[in-house]
Amino acid sequence: MRFINWFRFSSPQSFYPLAAKMIPLFAGLAVIFGAAGLYISFFVAPTDAQQGEAYRIIFVHVPASWLSMFLYVIMAFWAGVGVSLNTRLAGMVASAIAPTGAMFAFLSLWTGSLWGKPMWGTWWVWDARLTSELILFFLYLGFIALQSAIDDARRADRAGAILALVGVINIPIIYFSVKWWNTLHQGASVSLTRAPSMAKTMLVGMLLMALAFWMYSIAVSLARARAIILERERHAVWVEELPELKR
Amino acid sequence: MSEASLWSTFGAAVRRDLLLAMRRKSDVLTTLFFFVIVASLFPLGIGPETDMLRRIAPGVLWVGALLATMLSLSRLFAADYIDGTLEQMALSAVPLGVLVAGKVTAHWLLAGLPLALLAPILGLQFDMAPRALAVLVASLVIGTPVLSLIGAIGAALTLGVRGGGVLVSLLVLPLYVPVLIFGAGAVEADISGLGASAHLSLLAAMLALAGFFAPWATTAALRIALE
């Protein structure tokens, strides 16, 4: 049996065409899951007895929140791999994930406030989840700002990696501190968890949308990683010989 | 390297930074005056009602201390980075982490501790009770070293970077949130009769955690900056 060289695709040169093959696959999956999820969330899922039709924003809001947290961990993982194994591609992938994660964090805050207006009568409450999601958004912005402020790409990768790893240690601390702060200041006047147990179709719709967002994140991150590879390796011979770049 | 010489290295690093700061006192004093001015601006912006001021005092003083510490972060490594001292430190036989710990300690002695000692005087302006003032000082004494430790990571990451001063606030302030919550929370818990010991214990736990991890992360960030 031939030994599989797992490190083959850790070189930008071999990863670049692999990513090109994977992008349509994940983009297609995103469209399929998204179409199924949207169909269930708009036409199959029943109207909520208490919240009426407005609750349907949950199908965007909750998956976006999940992805924003998940992507931060994945980003920190690749950043950590990049700084510990000293691979170039891992750092590129980490910085390719960051904008998508920030976008989902923003989407989660935005849809959350759109949902909060009809439900709680206010755009914003200092609820533990909202506040920690806001801080997560700030952490993403810090990571992107730090990387874009450093001109040397390798140094930007490593500096970003340290920030991402420090952030990952801090996220649970921030979450629990905000949670305790919230319970001390105000009784839990609004609670997302106290909602009646969810109908099964609603859960299915939410999971499908989460899968769609997940596949979308992979496709977009890969596309962004390809662009970063082209930008950083533009002086390499293999880039100059790419058929799509030949004039 | 023996344990005794590590401690003497640590002490030398602290002494050096203290001596440098004493030669240029205005740097240290500017931070303190910033704290005083920020704290005095809040009553002017909000109004002189004593009840209101008493309620917002812990939060205002803690946010002021947090911003003052953050503003003084650039002092931590920037001068040594520009004149090449930092590079010599990294090349020397002494572990860089020990020197970093010494520099952070000196930063706290110059930025954090004076804030904690100054806070009760400002607290009187906000009509805080003597007991609450004592808790405020205790929370600042435990909390400001955490601010210095976490801030050192941000200062090291932004060393020699475009717009470092503004950038460091974006990196560091989200990480300061737990310290702010428990620091100001300790005073409020004491005022409301819940007792501050739980908050102070959590602050001390954060100090232990940051004291262990932060010099290590700062050293790694410094080595990246010096490459």
Interface residues (C-beta under 8 A of the other chain):
Chain A: I135 F138 L139 L141 G142 A145 L146 A149 I150 D151 R155 R158 A159 I162 L163 L165 V166 G167 I169 N170 I173 I174 S177 V178 W180 W181 L184
Chain B: I150 I153 L157 T158 V161 R162 G163 G164 L167 L170 L171 L173 P174 L175 V177 P178 I181 F182 G185 E188 A189 L194 L202 M206 F213 A217 A220 A221 I224 A225 E227
